[in-house]
């Protein structure tokens, strides 16, 4: 998602919001685009708490909780430029956070350093102290995740929890579990959604432009703080929406069937959520080096920090916690080949599940997530919480699943395959209509992308 701002700058788009969003989307959806995580929980009548935890290197993190005192805790950690809202933004009928709460869990949703909810520090001011931004996802794994895990366990009285990570939330877990292996004993199961470690086969076609743009700034630089720039520009007209959708699919991968167009304003309202440029640069280094390793500086600095001229690899073989991998065949960022390479290296993979056609975000926001992946996630997690046995670990071929679409979804009309390749979809809106207040027929909402 981080590359999107460069696209808007290159476009030089100057259209302003002129009632297009209000004319084409339900009022409840527009409201959700402007609410923060706690406000969303309260709107949909769920309990909500805010907790703060301080890392060993003095960053102050905010966790949002859907409390169920006494129940087993689960910790959910978001991806790059995302936040705790990602687990609930699609609403109670779809969001994974709501699903876990409904199934009896005490749900904790983390926010890593530098995002809109976690900009605190014991001494440093993120607005004035450049040194605040001297971190990558390495520090998130080394400091943020241990602070979250220890904090949740201390507050709940449990000795172990189940962990969910999406994208960067998986990367930082691998950092922690390999570099601070004592934390493996505190995890029932790590569920990895769109896991990212090796990146050789990343397909995102706009990476060249992103790399060029990132080179304009120093590595310790706030990358895209939370704003509504995407919401205002992309929903200023039908043509801008079509342009933004095409761009979005070039980043995460195309899967028109899972795209919930009715809820797209909510996505745009919550992204970007803030990060450090060094996090993205670290990922680009992985792609270039074809390794999963620490941040690469100049050779002299590497020698000073690591005792060698190149950064060391993370020792994935030290990760003993059970790991469940869930990924999509059309994910431009977490390519199938790279995830399967990861599966062969991790010593305790207990689930290796490939969803055909799914992209990088379908694990969280796909219209079929509630009836497809979420029940499977729950089943696997509960098995390992009950003391699953090591013989059930596997590094073999993944289970591949086609997710049939609801029969209420209008089939895509036959046409030129190349045109369909570029096209977006209105499909998936129907499945969410029961949740949106005051929604009748959403023809006006879905029509903008019908021409894609």
C-alpha beads as a LAMMPS data file, in Angstrom:
LAMMPS data file: protein, C-alpha beads

452 atoms
451 bonds

1 atom types
1 bond types

-500.0 500.0 xlo xhi
-500.0 500.0 ylo yhi
-500.0 500.0 zlo zhi

Masses

1 110.0

Atoms # bond

1 1 1 0.000 0.000 0.000
2 1 1 2.892 2.355 0.628
3 1 1 3.566 2.959 -3.060
4 1 1 0.167 4.480 -3.610
5 1 1 1.120 7.972 -2.531
6 1 1 3.769 8.139 -5.243
7 1 1 1.141 7.261 -7.754
8 1 1 -1.055 10.139 -6.619
9 1 1 1.874 12.522 -6.771
10 1 1 2.843 11.368 -10.249
11 1 1 -0.719 11.731 -11.406
12 1 1 -0.775 15.212 -9.977
13 1 1 -4.435 14.643 -9.385
14 1 1 -6.248 17.739 -8.314
15 1 1 -9.841 16.581 -8.219
16 1 1 -11.593 17.318 -4.947
17 1 1 -14.434 15.627 -3.219
18 1 1 -17.643 16.959 -4.673
19 1 1 -20.423 14.784 -3.355
20 1 1 -19.573 11.708 -5.418
21 1 1 -19.019 9.544 -2.335
22 1 1 -22.183 10.752 -0.617
23 1 1 -24.201 10.132 -3.754
24 1 1 -22.938 6.601 -4.304
25 1 1 -22.233 4.980 -0.944
26 1 1 -24.379 4.218 2.131
27 1 1 -24.108 6.757 4.928
28 1 1 -23.105 4.012 7.380
29 1 1 -20.145 3.027 5.221
30 1 1 -18.969 6.621 4.920
31 1 1 -19.249 6.980 8.683
32 1 1 -17.084 3.876 9.209
33 1 1 -14.414 5.407 6.980
34 1 1 -13.999 8.234 9.486
35 1 1 -14.228 6.276 12.765
36 1 1 -11.201 4.997 14.654
37 1 1 -10.888 1.452 16.015
38 1 1 -12.543 2.119 19.360
39 1 1 -15.358 4.079 17.728
40 1 1 -16.017 1.232 15.293
41 1 1 -16.275 -1.271 18.138
42 1 1 -18.670 0.961 20.042
43 1 1 -20.791 1.667 16.974
44 1 1 -21.360 -2.046 16.487
45 1 1 -22.070 -2.553 20.189
46 1 1 -18.960 -4.439 21.191
47 1 1 -16.952 -3.811 24.356
48 1 1 -13.803 -1.804 23.710
49 1 1 -10.671 -1.035 25.696
50 1 1 -7.401 0.774 25.043
51 1 1 -4.162 -0.408 26.668
52 1 1 -0.650 0.998 26.458
53 1 1 2.573 -0.974 26.779
54 1 1 6.168 0.251 26.753
55 1 1 8.927 -1.583 24.896
56 1 1 12.434 -2.174 26.219
57 1 1 13.675 0.597 23.926
58 1 1 11.053 3.023 25.298
59 1 1 8.426 3.131 22.542
60 1 1 4.850 3.346 23.832
61 1 1 2.432 1.088 21.975
62 1 1 -1.361 1.141 21.950
63 1 1 -3.354 -2.085 21.865
64 1 1 -7.085 -2.212 21.269
65 1 1 -9.029 -4.927 23.002
66 1 1 -12.417 -6.553 22.582
67 1 1 -12.425 -7.772 26.172
68 1 1 -13.770 -11.111 27.298
69 1 1 -12.274 -11.393 30.791
70 1 1 -11.142 -14.892 31.682
71 1 1 -11.223 -16.150 28.110
72 1 1 -8.171 -17.304 26.162
73 1 1 -6.272 -14.341 24.679
74 1 1 -5.451 -13.909 21.010
75 1 1 -3.100 -11.237 19.666
76 1 1 -3.599 -9.851 16.145
77 1 1 -0.829 -7.799 14.491
78 1 1 -1.351 -5.843 11.260
79 1 1 0.773 -5.271 8.167
80 1 1 2.741 -2.339 6.773
81 1 1 0.874 1.004 6.825
82 1 1 -2.060 -0.728 8.505
83 1 1 -3.455 -0.693 12.030
84 1 1 -5.697 -2.506 14.493
85 1 1 -8.753 -1.409 12.518
86 1 1 -7.929 -3.862 9.731
87 1 1 -9.304 -6.759 11.804
88 1 1 -12.732 -5.169 12.211
89 1 1 -13.137 -2.661 9.366
90 1 1 -15.341 -4.980 7.284
91 1 1 -17.844 -5.164 10.141
92 1 1 -19.231 -7.798 12.540
93 1 1 -20.424 -10.063 9.719
94 1 1 -16.961 -10.311 8.192
95 1 1 -14.072 -9.069 10.376
96 1 1 -11.767 -11.667 11.931
97 1 1 -11.584 -9.763 15.223
98 1 1 -15.345 -9.971 15.621
99 1 1 -15.335 -13.648 14.612
100 1 1 -12.795 -14.595 17.267
101 1 1 -14.674 -12.630 19.916
102 1 1 -17.956 -14.326 18.966
103 1 1 -16.237 -17.680 19.378
104 1 1 -15.265 -16.973 22.959
105 1 1 -11.858 -15.263 22.764
106 1 1 -10.364 -12.245 24.482
107 1 1 -9.226 -10.309 21.410
108 1 1 -6.175 -8.013 21.484
109 1 1 -5.302 -6.005 18.378
110 1 1 -1.833 -4.504 18.344
111 1 1 -0.484 -1.330 16.762
112 1 1 3.243 -1.278 16.030
113 1 1 5.499 1.722 16.537
114 1 1 5.020 4.608 14.141
115 1 1 1.417 3.998 13.163
116 1 1 -1.406 6.384 13.979
117 1 1 -2.151 4.788 17.347
118 1 1 1.411 4.060 18.529
119 1 1 3.449 7.241 18.206
120 1 1 4.364 7.498 21.860
121 1 1 7.864 7.371 23.340
122 1 1 9.214 7.911 26.831
123 1 1 11.596 10.647 25.621
124 1 1 11.335 11.224 21.864
125 1 1 8.802 13.276 19.938
126 1 1 7.977 11.715 16.538
127 1 1 7.233 15.168 15.114
128 1 1 10.554 16.754 16.068
129 1 1 13.071 13.985 16.850
130 1 1 14.396 12.242 13.773
131 1 1 15.883 9.514 15.938
132 1 1 12.356 8.356 16.781
133 1 1 12.149 6.953 13.248
134 1 1 15.365 4.895 13.402
135 1 1 13.647 1.522 13.104
136 1 1 12.537 -1.136 10.676
137 1 1 10.364 -4.201 11.180
138 1 1 13.453 -5.709 12.796
139 1 1 12.877 -3.547 15.878
140 1 1 9.166 -4.317 15.741
141 1 1 10.030 -8.007 16.029
142 1 1 12.738 -7.524 18.620
143 1 1 10.855 -5.125 20.890
144 1 1 7.217 -4.448 19.960
145 1 1 5.960 -8.025 19.751
146 1 1 7.632 -9.149 22.996
147 1 1 6.148 -6.130 24.796
148 1 1 2.690 -6.920 23.421
149 1 1 2.896 -10.621 24.249
150 1 1 4.206 -10.062 27.753
151 1 1 1.672 -7.314 28.375
152 1 1 -1.294 -9.385 27.244
153 1 1 -0.199 -12.427 29.248
154 1 1 0.388 -10.324 32.350
155 1 1 -3.015 -8.673 32.131
156 1 1 -4.911 -11.897 31.401
157 1 1 -3.021 -14.263 33.700
158 1 1 -2.364 -16.799 30.940
159 1 1 1.017 -18.335 30.127
160 1 1 0.428 -18.643 26.374
161 1 1 -1.627 -16.974 23.640
162 1 1 -2.471 -17.540 19.997
163 1 1 -0.946 -15.114 17.511
164 1 1 -2.296 -13.838 14.198
165 1 1 -0.137 -11.827 11.837
166 1 1 -0.860 -10.351 8.447
167 1 1 2.003 -9.551 6.058
168 1 1 4.465 -7.477 8.133
169 1 1 2.820 -8.976 11.209
170 1 1 4.240 -12.309 10.051
171 1 1 7.667 -10.903 9.142
172 1 1 8.139 -9.347 12.563
173 1 1 7.036 -12.590 14.239
174 1 1 9.758 -14.526 12.392
175 1 1 12.254 -11.923 13.601
176 1 1 11.139 -12.335 17.201
177 1 1 10.800 -16.117 17.240
178 1 1 14.208 -16.639 15.608
179 1 1 16.135 -13.925 17.461
180 1 1 14.428 -14.252 20.842
181 1 1 13.497 -17.947 20.759
182 1 1 12.297 -17.984 24.359
183 1 1 9.071 -16.421 23.056
184 1 1 8.179 -19.571 21.129
185 1 1 7.092 -21.128 24.416
186 1 1 4.492 -18.374 24.855
187 1 1 2.676 -19.152 21.584
188 1 1 0.023 -21.842 21.111
189 1 1 -0.061 -21.263 17.371
190 1 1 1.135 -18.575 14.991
191 1 1 -1.401 -18.096 12.173
192 1 1 0.354 -16.402 9.255
193 1 1 -1.954 -14.618 6.797
194 1 1 -0.201 -13.655 3.542
195 1 1 3.199 -14.450 5.119
196 1 1 6.238 -12.462 4.024
197 1 1 9.859 -13.511 4.521
198 1 1 11.521 -14.373 1.216
199 1 1 10.546 -12.000 -1.589
200 1 1 12.371 -13.041 -4.755
201 1 1 9.149 -13.689 -6.679
202 1 1 7.272 -10.558 -5.620
203 1 1 5.216 -9.511 -8.655
204 1 1 4.071 -5.984 -7.834
205 1 1 4.758 -4.097 -11.094
206 1 1 4.989 -0.692 -9.428
207 1 1 7.962 -1.539 -7.231
208 1 1 10.366 0.229 -9.576
209 1 1 8.497 3.486 -9.158
210 1 1 8.287 2.937 -5.405
211 1 1 12.023 2.288 -5.126
212 1 1 12.783 5.439 -7.113
213 1 1 10.520 7.517 -4.892
214 1 1 11.936 6.106 -1.659
215 1 1 15.470 7.019 -2.691
216 1 1 14.448 10.673 -2.481
217 1 1 14.324 10.500 1.321
218 1 1 16.508 9.328 4.177
219 1 1 15.722 5.952 5.707
220 1 1 14.586 7.524 8.989
221 1 1 11.553 9.278 7.612
222 1 1 7.851 9.020 8.405
223 1 1 6.255 7.348 5.416
224 1 1 2.674 8.361 4.768
225 1 1 1.176 9.288 8.144
226 1 1 -2.500 8.636 8.538
227 1 1 -4.610 10.869 6.334
228 1 1 -7.713 10.701 4.174
229 1 1 -5.908 11.546 0.954
230 1 1 -6.959 8.310 -0.723
231 1 1 -10.533 8.651 0.482
232 1 1 -10.838 12.187 -0.816
233 1 1 -9.100 11.712 -4.148
234 1 1 -10.126 8.202 -5.133
235 1 1 -13.782 8.843 -4.365
236 1 1 -13.937 12.255 -5.968
237 1 1 -15.327 10.848 -9.229
238 1 1 -16.063 7.606 -11.046
239 1 1 -12.971 8.018 -13.210
240 1 1 -10.681 8.495 -10.196
241 1 1 -12.197 5.453 -8.522
242 1 1 -11.504 3.327 -11.577
243 1 1 -7.929 4.606 -11.716
244 1 1 -7.333 3.935 -8.031
245 1 1 -8.812 0.449 -8.242
246 1 1 -6.526 -0.481 -11.113
247 1 1 -3.573 0.835 -9.131
248 1 1 -4.658 -0.997 -5.959
249 1 1 -4.863 -4.306 -7.831
250 1 1 -1.376 -3.786 -9.263
251 1 1 -0.048 -3.716 -5.695
252 1 1 -1.954 -6.503 -3.935
253 1 1 -2.969 -8.665 -6.909
254 1 1 -6.175 -9.000 -8.862
255 1 1 -9.130 -10.911 -7.459
256 1 1 -12.324 -9.238 -8.531
257 1 1 -14.582 -11.892 -6.981
258 1 1 -13.431 -11.160 -3.417
259 1 1 -13.433 -7.352 -3.701
260 1 1 -16.130 -5.754 -1.578
261 1 1 -16.669 -2.524 -3.470
262 1 1 -19.352 -1.277 -1.120
263 1 1 -16.837 -1.196 1.713
264 1 1 -13.942 0.284 -0.255
265 1 1 -14.392 3.747 1.319
266 1 1 -13.665 2.168 4.708
267 1 1 -10.401 0.773 3.387
268 1 1 -9.431 4.183 2.027
269 1 1 -10.430 5.916 5.247
270 1 1 -8.089 3.811 7.371
271 1 1 -5.091 3.598 5.039
272 1 1 -2.409 4.757 5.217
273 1 1 -1.945 4.412 8.968
274 1 1 1.677 5.455 9.230
275 1 1 5.075 3.740 9.145
276 1 1 8.782 4.431 8.755
277 1 1 10.337 4.462 5.302
278 1 1 13.030 2.076 6.549
279 1 1 10.419 -0.675 6.906
280 1 1 9.682 -0.571 3.177
281 1 1 13.370 -0.249 2.293
282 1 1 14.117 -3.367 4.329
283 1 1 11.586 -5.311 2.244
284 1 1 13.132 -4.062 -0.983
285 1 1 16.499 -5.270 0.265
286 1 1 15.052 -8.757 0.754
287 1 1 13.832 -8.812 -2.815
288 1 1 17.207 -7.725 -4.155
289 1 1 19.292 -10.094 -2.011
290 1 1 16.945 -13.103 -2.146
291 1 1 17.582 -13.584 1.580
292 1 1 15.666 -13.151 4.817
293 1 1 18.184 -11.091 6.722
294 1 1 18.758 -8.051 8.871
295 1 1 18.928 -4.527 7.478
296 1 1 21.842 -3.836 5.162
297 1 1 23.865 -0.675 5.690
298 1 1 27.149 0.341 4.102
299 1 1 29.837 -2.364 4.541
300 1 1 31.671 -0.405 7.271
301 1 1 28.459 0.062 9.240
302 1 1 27.573 -3.594 8.765
303 1 1 30.997 -4.550 10.125
304 1 1 30.450 -2.324 13.136
305 1 1 26.938 -3.626 13.882
306 1 1 27.168 -7.256 12.832
307 1 1 30.869 -8.028 12.873
308 1 1 30.727 -8.798 9.170
309 1 1 30.423 -6.865 5.914
310 1 1 26.923 -8.186 5.128
311 1 1 23.894 -8.549 7.420
312 1 1 23.243 -11.974 8.964
313 1 1 20.258 -14.128 8.053
314 1 1 17.485 -14.670 10.551
315 1 1 17.770 -18.238 11.795
316 1 1 14.320 -19.502 10.903
317 1 1 15.221 -23.005 12.028
318 1 1 15.076 -21.716 15.622
319 1 1 11.327 -21.061 15.376
320 1 1 9.742 -23.907 17.328
321 1 1 6.224 -22.490 17.737
322 1 1 3.631 -24.180 15.495
323 1 1 3.020 -22.087 12.388
324 1 1 -0.043 -22.179 10.110
325 1 1 0.438 -20.640 6.663
326 1 1 -2.511 -19.186 4.711
327 1 1 -1.808 -17.524 1.368
328 1 1 -3.248 -16.800 -2.058
329 1 1 -2.144 -17.765 -5.549
330 1 1 -2.669 -14.221 -6.855
331 1 1 -0.805 -12.369 -4.112
332 1 1 1.650 -9.955 -5.723
333 1 1 3.548 -9.361 -2.461
334 1 1 3.658 -12.825 -0.859
335 1 1 4.240 -15.012 -3.907
336 1 1 3.414 -18.713 -3.744
337 1 1 6.996 -19.737 -4.540
338 1 1 8.356 -17.614 -1.694
339 1 1 5.827 -18.879 0.855
340 1 1 6.518 -22.483 -0.108
341 1 1 10.232 -21.847 0.302
342 1 1 9.475 -20.508 3.769
343 1 1 7.402 -23.611 4.543
344 1 1 10.389 -25.828 3.799
345 1 1 12.649 -23.871 6.147
346 1 1 10.331 -23.488 9.142
347 1 1 10.628 -26.592 11.331
348 1 1 7.068 -26.731 12.643
349 1 1 4.585 -25.851 9.880
350 1 1 1.260 -27.395 10.904
351 1 1 -0.956 -25.946 8.177
352 1 1 0.004 -25.079 4.595
353 1 1 -3.119 -23.717 2.909
354 1 1 -3.253 -22.080 -0.495
355 1 1 -6.379 -20.243 -1.664
356 1 1 -6.600 -20.040 -5.425
357 1 1 -7.094 -16.548 -6.884
358 1 1 -6.818 -14.773 -3.531
359 1 1 -4.669 -11.655 -3.289
360 1 1 -2.723 -10.050 -0.446
361 1 1 -5.747 -8.583 1.334
362 1 1 -8.403 -11.259 0.752
363 1 1 -7.394 -13.043 3.962
364 1 1 -8.732 -10.021 5.844
365 1 1 -11.260 -8.288 3.612
366 1 1 -12.457 -10.897 1.101
367 1 1 -16.222 -11.296 0.856
368 1 1 -15.981 -15.053 1.438
369 1 1 -13.535 -14.852 4.370
370 1 1 -16.201 -15.459 7.003
371 1 1 -17.470 -18.676 5.454
372 1 1 -14.162 -19.987 4.100
373 1 1 -10.916 -19.180 5.858
374 1 1 -12.174 -18.075 9.269
375 1 1 -13.750 -21.412 10.283
376 1 1 -10.578 -23.217 9.219
377 1 1 -8.400 -20.767 11.163
378 1 1 -10.507 -21.362 14.258
379 1 1 -10.404 -25.139 13.912
380 1 1 -6.621 -25.302 13.527
381 1 1 -6.048 -22.832 16.369
382 1 1 -8.297 -24.693 18.782
383 1 1 -6.546 -27.968 17.988
384 1 1 -3.154 -26.556 18.922
385 1 1 -4.511 -24.731 21.953
386 1 1 -5.713 -28.134 23.147
387 1 1 -2.164 -29.478 22.911
388 1 1 -1.797 -30.675 19.341
389 1 1 0.991 -33.147 18.706
390 1 1 4.195 -32.522 16.800
391 1 1 3.627 -35.426 14.414
392 1 1 0.934 -33.331 12.755
393 1 1 3.490 -30.815 11.519
394 1 1 3.984 -30.790 7.773
395 1 1 6.194 -29.138 5.205
396 1 1 4.606 -30.989 2.306
397 1 1 2.529 -29.729 -0.585
398 1 1 -0.075 -27.144 0.390
399 1 1 -3.768 -27.833 0.594
400 1 1 -5.217 -25.919 -2.348
401 1 1 -8.733 -24.552 -2.138
402 1 1 -11.062 -22.902 -4.600
403 1 1 -13.560 -20.673 -2.828
404 1 1 -16.890 -20.799 -4.672
405 1 1 -18.745 -17.519 -4.750
406 1 1 -22.290 -17.123 -3.371
407 1 1 -24.995 -17.950 -5.861
408 1 1 -26.437 -14.455 -5.343
409 1 1 -23.401 -12.921 -7.013
410 1 1 -24.020 -12.014 -10.620
411 1 1 -21.541 -13.894 -12.833
412 1 1 -19.064 -11.836 -14.772
413 1 1 -20.308 -11.564 -18.307
414 1 1 -18.262 -13.268 -20.972
415 1 1 -15.973 -10.925 -22.819
416 1 1 -12.437 -10.216 -23.886
417 1 1 -10.104 -11.990 -21.408
418 1 1 -7.634 -9.125 -21.504
419 1 1 -10.355 -6.665 -20.639
420 1 1 -11.433 -8.893 -17.757
421 1 1 -7.841 -9.083 -16.573
422 1 1 -7.866 -5.322 -16.110
423 1 1 -11.358 -5.237 -14.749
424 1 1 -12.557 -4.786 -11.236
425 1 1 -15.723 -6.184 -9.802
426 1 1 -18.779 -5.153 -7.890
427 1 1 -19.128 -8.721 -6.670
428 1 1 -19.203 -9.340 -2.981
429 1 1 -21.334 -6.320 -2.193
430 1 1 -24.403 -8.486 -1.784
431 1 1 -22.930 -10.524 1.038
432 1 1 -22.376 -7.443 3.154
433 1 1 -25.679 -5.690 2.644
434 1 1 -27.254 -7.212 5.728
435 1 1 -24.702 -5.395 7.875
436 1 1 -24.918 -1.913 6.382
437 1 1 -27.628 0.138 7.950
438 1 1 -30.099 1.681 5.571
439 1 1 -28.745 -0.133 2.540
440 1 1 -31.181 -0.998 -0.179
441 1 1 -30.118 -1.817 -3.729
442 1 1 -26.507 -0.691 -4.123
443 1 1 -26.619 -0.178 -7.862
444 1 1 -25.269 3.338 -7.577
445 1 1 -22.468 2.148 -5.323
446 1 1 -21.307 -0.610 -7.595
447 1 1 -21.782 1.021 -10.969
448 1 1 -18.504 3.021 -11.012
449 1 1 -16.403 -0.125 -11.358
450 1 1 -18.798 -1.886 -13.682
451 1 1 -17.035 -0.158 -16.547
452 1 1 -13.554 -1.259 -15.467

Bonds

1 1 1 2
2 1 2 3
3 1 3 4
4 1 4 5
5 1 5 6
6 1 6 7
7 1 7 8
8 1 8 9
9 1 9 10
10 1 10 11
11 1 11 12
12 1 12 13
13 1 13 14
14 1 14 15
15 1 15 16
16 1 16 17
17 1 17 18
18 1 18 19
19 1 19 20
20 1 20 21
21 1 21 22
22 1 22 23
23 1 23 24
24 1 24 25
25 1 25 26
26 1 26 27
27 1 27 28
28 1 28 29
29 1 29 30
30 1 30 31
31 1 31 32
32 1 32 33
33 1 33 34
34 1 34 35
35 1 35 36
36 1 36 37
37 1 37 38
38 1 38 39
39 1 39 40
40 1 40 41
41 1 41 42
42 1 42 43
43 1 43 44
44 1 44 45
45 1 45 46
46 1 46 47
47 1 47 48
48 1 48 49
49 1 49 50
50 1 50 51
51 1 51 52
52 1 52 53
53 1 53 54
54 1 54 55
55 1 55 56
56 1 56 57
57 1 57 58
58 1 58 59
59 1 59 60
60 1 60 61
61 1 61 62
62 1 62 63
63 1 63 64
64 1 64 65
65 1 65 66
66 1 66 67
67 1 67 68
68 1 68 69
69 1 69 70
70 1 70 71
71 1 71 72
72 1 72 73
73 1 73 74
74 1 74 75
75 1 75 76
76 1 76 77
77 1 77 78
78 1 78 79
79 1 79 80
80 1 80 81
81 1 81 82
82 1 82 83
83 1 83 84
84 1 84 85
85 1 85 86
86 1 86 87
87 1 87 88
88 1 88 89
89 1 89 90
90 1 90 91
91 1 91 92
92 1 92 93
93 1 93 94
94 1 94 95
95 1 95 96
96 1 96 97
97 1 97 98
98 1 98 99
99 1 99 100
100 1 100 101
101 1 101 102
102 1 102 103
103 1 103 104
104 1 104 105
105 1 105 106
106 1 106 107
107 1 107 108
108 1 108 109
109 1 109 110
110 1 110 111
111 1 111 112
112 1 112 113
113 1 113 114
114 1 114 115
115 1 115 116
116 1 116 117
117 1 117 118
118 1 118 119
119 1 119 120
120 1 120 121
121 1 121 122
122 1 122 123
123 1 123 124
124 1 124 125
125 1 125 126
126 1 126 127
127 1 127 128
128 1 128 129
129 1 129 130
130 1 130 131
131 1 131 132
132 1 132 133
133 1 133 134
134 1 134 135
135 1 135 136
136 1 136 137
137 1 137 138
138 1 138 139
139 1 139 140
140 1 140 141
141 1 141 142
142 1 142 143
143 1 143 144
144 1 144 145
145 1 145 146
146 1 146 147
147 1 147 148
148 1 148 149
149 1 149 150
150 1 150 151
151 1 151 152
152 1 152 153
153 1 153 154
154 1 154 155
155 1 155 156
156 1 156 157
157 1 157 158
158 1 158 159
159 1 159 160
160 1 160 161
161 1 161 162
162 1 162 163
163 1 163 164
164 1 164 165
165 1 165 166
166 1 166 167
167 1 167 168
168 1 168 169
169 1 169 170
170 1 170 171
171 1 171 172
172 1 172 173
173 1 173 174
174 1 174 175
175 1 175 176
176 1 176 177
177 1 177 178
178 1 178 179
179 1 179 180
180 1 180 181
181 1 181 182
182 1 182 183
183 1 183 184
184 1 184 185
185 1 185 186
186 1 186 187
187 1 187 188
188 1 188 189
189 1 189 190
190 1 190 191
191 1 191 192
192 1 192 193
193 1 193 194
194 1 194 195
195 1 195 196
196 1 196 197
197 1 197 198
198 1 198 199
199 1 199 200
200 1 200 201
201 1 201 202
202 1 202 203
203 1 203 204
204 1 204 205
205 1 205 206
206 1 206 207
207 1 207 208
208 1 208 209
209 1 209 210
210 1 210 211
211 1 211 212
212 1 212 213
213 1 213 214
214 1 214 215
215 1 215 216
216 1 216 217
217 1 217 218
218 1 218 219
219 1 219 220
220 1 220 221
221 1 221 222
222 1 222 223
223 1 223 224
224 1 224 225
225 1 225 226
226 1 226 227
227 1 227 228
228 1 228 229
229 1 229 230
230 1 230 231
231 1 231 232
232 1 232 233
233 1 233 234
234 1 234 235
235 1 235 236
236 1 236 237
237 1 237 238
238 1 238 239
239 1 239 240
240 1 240 241
241 1 241 242
242 1 242 243
243 1 243 244
244 1 244 245
245 1 245 246
246 1 246 247
247 1 247 248
248 1 248 249
249 1 249 250
250 1 250 251
251 1 251 252
252 1 252 253
253 1 253 254
254 1 254 255
255 1 255 256
256 1 256 257
257 1 257 258
258 1 258 259
259 1 259 260
260 1 260 261
261 1 261 262
262 1 262 263
263 1 263 264
264 1 264 265
265 1 265 266
266 1 266 267
267 1 267 268
268 1 268 269
269 1 269 270
270 1 270 271
271 1 271 272
272 1 272 273
273 1 273 274
274 1 274 275
275 1 275 276
276 1 276 277
277 1 277 278
278 1 278 279
279 1 279 280
280 1 280 281
281 1 281 282
282 1 282 283
283 1 283 284
284 1 284 285
285 1 285 286
286 1 286 287
287 1 287 288
288 1 288 289
289 1 289 290
290 1 290 291
291 1 291 292
292 1 292 293
293 1 293 294
294 1 294 295
295 1 295 296
296 1 296 297
297 1 297 298
298 1 298 299
299 1 299 300
300 1 300 301
301 1 301 302
302 1 302 303
303 1 303 304
304 1 304 305
305 1 305 306
306 1 306 307
307 1 307 308
308 1 308 309
309 1 309 310
310 1 310 311
311 1 311 312
312 1 312 313
313 1 313 314
314 1 314 315
315 1 315 316
316 1 316 317
317 1 317 318
318 1 318 319
319 1 319 320
320 1 320 321
321 1 321 322
322 1 322 323
323 1 323 324
324 1 324 325
325 1 325 326
326 1 326 327
327 1 327 328
328 1 328 329
329 1 329 330
330 1 330 331
331 1 331 332
332 1 332 333
333 1 333 334
334 1 334 335
335 1 335 336
336 1 336 337
337 1 337 338
338 1 338 339
339 1 339 340
340 1 340 341
341 1 341 342
342 1 342 343
343 1 343 344
344 1 344 345
345 1 345 346
346 1 346 347
347 1 347 348
348 1 348 349
349 1 349 350
350 1 350 351
351 1 351 352
352 1 352 353
353 1 353 354
354 1 354 355
355 1 355 356
356 1 356 357
357 1 357 358
358 1 358 359
359 1 359 360
360 1 360 361
361 1 361 362
362 1 362 363
363 1 363 364
364 1 364 365
365 1 365 366
366 1 366 367
367 1 367 368
368 1 368 369
369 1 369 370
370 1 370 371
371 1 371 372
372 1 372 373
373 1 373 374
374 1 374 375
375 1 375 376
376 1 376 377
377 1 377 378
378 1 378 379
379 1 379 380
380 1 380 381
381 1 381 382
382 1 382 383
383 1 383 384
384 1 384 385
385 1 385 386
386 1 386 387
387 1 387 388
388 1 388 389
389 1 389 390
390 1 390 391
391 1 391 392
392 1 392 393
393 1 393 394
394 1 394 395
395 1 395 396
396 1 396 397
397 1 397 398
398 1 398 399
399 1 399 400
400 1 400 401
401 1 401 402
402 1 402 403
403 1 403 404
404 1 404 405
405 1 405 406
406 1 406 407
407 1 407 408
408 1 408 409
409 1 409 410
410 1 410 411
411 1 411 412
412 1 412 413
413 1 413 414
414 1 414 415
415 1 415 416
416 1 416 417
417 1 417 418
418 1 418 419
419 1 419 420
420 1 420 421
421 1 421 422
422 1 422 423
423 1 423 424
424 1 424 425
425 1 425 426
426 1 426 427
427 1 427 428
428 1 428 429
429 1 429 430
430 1 430 431
431 1 431 432
432 1 432 433
433 1 433 434
434 1 434 435
435 1 435 436
436 1 436 437
437 1 437 438
438 1 438 439
439 1 439 440
440 1 440 441
441 1 441 442
442 1 442 443
443 1 443 444
444 1 444 445
445 1 445 446
446 1 446 447
447 1 447 448
448 1 448 449
449 1 449 450
450 1 450 451
451 1 451 452
